[in-house]
Amino acid sequence: MKPAVGAIRRASIYAVVSYGGLVLINNSGLQLPSMWIAYLPMFIGVYVFTQWVDRKF
């Protein structure tokens, strides 16, 4: 049961932080030819941040 709780916690943290990142980028007014230029580094940063936060719990 413990691994399932950890996976759900990690997924929840990722969902909340990535949603916040998407809101920030989409409301920033960036006019890029491809939004993946902004999304890819954001999602990598969110993944690293999620792993760090998960280790703190």
Phi, psi and omega in degrees: 000326182300315179298326179293321179295318178297319180293320179293319178298313181297317179295323179294315178299315180299317182296315182294313183291319180291324177297316177299319177296318178297319178298315180298314182293316182292333179263005183279342180084015178297138178241072182264152178297328176220124182292346177297340176298327177267323185291318185299309177297326179296314181293326176294316177297321178295319179297313180297316179298318179298317179297319180295313180296319181297324179291333180288335178271000000 
